[in-house]
Amino acid sequence: MTKSEKILVISDIHGNAEALRAVINKEKYFDYVIFLGDSVATGPQPAETAELLLAIDPDISIMGNHDRELGDRSRLSNWPPEWETYMNWCIDQLESSTIDLISSYQPSGQYKLGGLNVFMHHGDIPKSLPVPLPDSPNESFESMDKGAECPLILFGHTHIQFLRAIGNKTYINPGSVGQPRCGNRHACYGIFEQGEYYARQVSYDQRPWLMALEKIEPLNEYPDFKDWLRIGFLSGYGIGKRDPWTRFGLEGYY
């Protein structure tokens, strides 16, 4: 890439419009945007998040697991009822054109953006392998780009900001914009600037997210679940305060 290019790298927004807005407001100017998947679900601001994504118009958007589910409700049939209710509510908030756009997101693969050659993957690897976390075996990372020669791999899905070097390859996770899991209440993302990669975080006002959650009437049938979502969001442990997230938090990860 050229020294003058600035590329914004975002992932795992999960319907948190306030977090995405904070990222956009902090960076303001960028030449390109890479989005690594999981856009509007499941979160309490799906329509607002979709509008913001449409405004910044990512140059490449990779299909995330929750993006795939938006276009096919049959995928929800085995979900716990509270999660199925939440996901169906998210889908109901979206215009059909928005769902069509998200359904057109790209598969994992090697892409060129400006002067950057990079392999992109959402990060949802086969369940037979440990998910790609900072202490996962090399095989977890190598499963994402089998047969590819590209030395730079960007991925998301695991909601933790880190990089891993394996041989001549570097695997970078920019972290989650909308749902951090290591006890920090920041929107996480990355940028390429002046030919270098930088991990970034920005704080934001959490009150609109909380108010939006409170207004989701179908979830009133599941008050314990609603409380669990609220507590996880406020604590920065998006899916619960437990290992390995507490350990990663103590180790300084975002």
C-alpha positions as MATLAB code, in Angstrom:
seq = 'MTKSEKILVISDIHGNAEALRAVINKEKYFDYVIFLGDSVATGPQPAETAELLLAIDPDISIMGNHDRELGDRSRLSNWPPEWETYMNWCIDQLESSTIDLISSYQPSGQYKLGGLNVFMHHGDIPKSLPVPLPDSPNESFESMDKGAECPLILFGHTHIQFLRAIGNKTYINPGSVGQPRCGNRHACYGIFEQGEYYARQVSYDQRPWLMALEKIEPLNEYPDFKDWLRIGFLSGYGIGKRDPWTRFGLEGYY';
ca = [
       0.000    0.000    0.000;
       1.093    3.572   -0.539;
       2.283    5.660    2.366;
      -0.626    8.087    1.963;
      -3.435    5.515    2.127;
      -5.540    5.101    5.245;
      -7.639    1.960    5.568;
     -10.204    1.510    8.341;
     -10.707   -2.097    9.495;
     -13.863   -2.922   11.460;
     -15.590   -6.101   12.554;
     -18.376   -7.478   14.745;
     -20.585   -4.428   15.194;
     -23.574   -6.516   16.286;
     -26.194   -3.798   16.080;
     -24.350   -1.255   18.217;
     -24.805    1.996   16.329;
     -23.283    4.168   19.063;
     -20.015    2.245   18.964;
     -19.774    2.433   15.172;
     -20.603    6.138   15.216;
     -17.780    6.729   17.722;
     -15.289    4.982   15.427;
     -16.404    7.026   12.424;
     -16.294   10.293   14.372;
     -12.814    9.574   15.717;
     -11.220    8.639   12.397;
     -13.283   10.995   10.179;
     -11.134   10.568    7.076;
     -10.140    7.304    5.427;
      -9.557    6.125    1.878;
     -10.975    2.629    2.221;
     -13.055    0.566    4.644;
     -12.768   -3.170    5.301;
     -15.630   -4.804    7.190;
     -15.032   -8.350    8.415;
     -18.630   -9.285    9.160;
     -21.433   -9.490   11.740;
     -23.210   -6.226   11.110;
     -26.573   -5.676   12.783;
     -27.440   -8.832   14.720;
     -27.928   -9.444   17.446;
     -28.100   -5.955   18.919;
     -30.746   -3.409   19.871;
     -29.915   -0.862   17.130;
     -30.041   -2.895   13.898;
     -31.659   -0.287   11.632;
     -29.434    2.554   12.869;
     -26.347    0.400   12.423;
     -27.377   -0.514    8.892;
     -27.787    3.182    8.038;
     -24.303    4.002    9.302;
     -22.781    1.107    7.368;
     -24.555    2.255    4.233;
     -23.161    5.763    4.764;
     -19.538    4.654    5.023;
     -20.090    2.069    2.251;
     -17.295   -0.445    3.002;
     -15.171   -1.309   -0.019;
     -15.165   -4.957    1.024;
     -17.649   -6.595    3.421;
     -17.034  -10.209    4.425;
     -19.978  -12.434    5.299;
     -20.232  -13.126    9.039;
     -22.127  -15.973   10.644;
     -24.878  -13.670   11.945;
     -25.087  -11.903    8.583;
     -25.794  -15.247    6.941;
     -28.604  -15.957    9.395;
     -30.408  -12.694    8.600;
     -31.478  -13.977    5.214;
     -32.641  -17.418    6.351;
     -34.800  -17.663    9.452;
     -34.737  -21.455    9.224;
     -31.198  -21.273   10.598;
     -32.713  -20.106   13.897;
     -34.836  -23.208   14.487;
     -32.405  -24.768   16.960;
     -31.607  -21.550   18.842;
     -32.699  -21.080   22.458;
     -36.106  -19.329   22.404;
     -34.829  -16.062   23.881;
     -32.100  -15.779   21.236;
     -34.507  -16.741   18.455;
     -36.896  -14.020   19.655;
     -34.078  -11.453   19.720;
     -32.868  -12.381   16.243;
     -36.345  -12.341   14.744;
     -36.912   -8.902   16.253;
     -33.665   -7.688   14.641;
     -34.737   -9.018   11.250;
     -38.145   -7.375   11.575;
     -36.498   -3.947   12.033;
     -34.743   -4.118    8.653;
     -35.887   -3.178    5.176;
     -35.794   -6.052    2.691;
     -33.226   -4.078    0.682;
     -30.946   -3.982    3.730;
     -31.210   -7.751    4.169;
     -30.484   -8.201    0.462;
     -27.406   -6.009    0.753;
     -26.077   -7.899    3.772;
     -26.826  -11.200    2.024;
     -24.512  -10.086   -0.787;
     -21.466   -9.785    1.473;
     -18.362  -11.467    0.124;
     -16.909  -14.889    1.039;
     -13.510  -15.305    2.640;
     -10.631  -14.999    0.218;
      -7.738  -12.924   -1.025;
      -8.519   -9.335   -1.957;
      -6.636   -6.258   -3.124;
      -7.644   -2.875   -1.785;
      -5.628    0.083   -2.932;
      -2.066   -1.083   -2.491;
      -2.937   -3.700    0.157;
      -3.035   -7.407   -0.645;
      -4.792   -9.260    2.143;
      -6.657  -12.479    2.870;
      -9.939  -11.785    4.672;
     -12.011  -14.192    6.749;
     -14.757  -13.648    9.287;
     -13.015  -16.057   11.657;
     -15.695  -18.723   12.068;
     -13.595  -21.832   11.542;
     -14.616  -25.534   11.758;
     -15.962  -26.474   15.188;
     -13.432  -29.299   15.398;
     -10.745  -26.676   16.066;
     -10.389  -24.202   18.949;
     -11.560  -20.733   17.964;
      -8.663  -18.412   17.030;
      -7.736  -16.700   20.304;
      -4.331  -15.413   21.453;
      -3.399  -18.785   23.002;
      -4.955  -21.050   20.367;
      -2.804  -23.520   18.404;
      -1.407  -22.551   15.018;
      -3.845  -24.884   13.298;
      -6.768  -22.664   14.257;
      -5.269  -19.750   12.358;
      -3.946  -21.749    9.435;
      -7.413  -23.212    8.807;
      -8.605  -19.793    7.669;
      -6.271  -19.383    4.686;
      -5.323  -22.913    3.612;
      -3.468  -22.888    0.313;
      -3.190  -19.100    0.213;
       0.183  -17.433   -0.100;
      -0.843  -13.999    1.137;
       1.287  -13.014    4.167;
      -1.438  -10.852    5.772;
      -4.718  -12.253    7.089;
      -7.495  -10.165    8.639;
     -10.255  -11.868   10.622;
     -12.846  -11.176   13.316;
     -15.490  -13.281   15.093;
     -13.686  -13.819   18.400;
     -14.130  -10.236   19.647;
     -10.588   -9.761   20.921;
      -7.970   -7.394   19.529;
      -4.633   -9.077   18.840;
      -2.215  -10.254   16.190;
      -0.428  -13.552   15.732;
       2.699  -14.230   13.656;
       3.123  -17.748   12.270;
       6.111  -18.204    9.992;
       5.978  -15.476    7.355;
       2.279  -14.789    7.953;
       0.584  -12.288   10.249;
      -2.983  -12.816   11.443;
      -4.725   -9.669   12.699;
      -8.013   -9.390   14.576;
      -9.101   -5.730   14.946;
     -11.431   -6.652   17.812;
     -15.148   -5.985   18.061;
     -16.680   -2.586   17.430;
     -19.898   -3.380   19.247;
     -19.371   -6.197   21.741;
     -15.975   -6.428   23.491;
     -15.512   -9.459   25.723;
     -12.439   -8.763   27.844;
     -13.920   -6.353   30.382;
     -13.316   -3.104   28.487;
     -16.141   -0.849   27.377;
     -14.582    0.420   24.174;
     -15.246    0.103   20.474;
     -12.244   -1.723   18.998;
     -10.993   -1.476   15.423;
      -7.798   -1.063   13.426;
      -6.271    1.161   10.773;
      -3.536    0.860    8.202;
      -1.788    4.210    7.894;
       1.584    5.225    6.500;
       2.087    1.579    5.576;
       1.699    0.337    9.175;
      -1.110   -1.324   11.118;
      -2.387    0.176   14.385;
      -4.906   -1.282   16.837;
      -7.309    1.379   18.083;
     -10.042    1.779   20.686;
     -12.535    4.547   21.411;
     -15.015    5.064   24.249;
     -18.630    6.059   23.620;
     -21.937    6.850   25.311;
     -23.602    3.555   26.233;
     -26.941    5.027   27.269;
     -28.611    4.940   23.808;
     -27.787    1.203   23.486;
     -29.308    0.544   26.911;
     -32.432    2.567   26.101;
     -32.825    0.714   22.815;
     -32.554   -2.636   24.604;
     -35.206   -1.581   27.095;
     -37.645   -0.843   24.264;
     -37.523   -4.347   22.761;
     -40.937   -5.551   23.878;
     -40.657   -9.199   22.724;
     -37.754   -9.655   25.161;
     -39.953   -8.706   28.106;
     -40.991  -12.361   28.062;
     -37.396  -13.180   29.045;
     -36.482  -10.713   31.832;
     -33.476  -12.727   33.032;
     -32.065  -12.790   29.516;
     -32.576   -9.048   29.153;
     -30.752   -8.492   32.443;
     -27.921  -10.767   31.278;
     -27.533   -8.734   28.077;
     -27.495   -5.481   30.045;
     -24.953   -6.722   32.605;
     -22.663   -8.125   29.922;
     -22.741   -4.867   28.004;
     -22.047   -2.662   31.023;
     -19.262   -4.903   32.316;
     -17.502   -5.212   28.962;
     -17.838   -8.991   29.148;
     -20.227   -9.342   26.231;
     -20.977  -13.037   26.700;
     -20.366  -13.295   30.430;
     -17.617  -12.672   32.967;
     -15.782  -15.977   32.769;
     -12.616  -17.642   31.512;
     -10.959  -17.126   29.084;
     -12.274  -13.567   28.836;
     -11.426  -12.608   32.413;
      -7.911  -13.971   31.923;
      -7.435  -12.094   28.664;
      -8.727   -8.961   30.345;
      -6.151   -9.288   33.113;
      -3.487   -9.760   30.467;
      -4.394   -6.408   28.919;
      -6.358   -7.451   25.864;
      -9.261   -5.433   24.454;
];
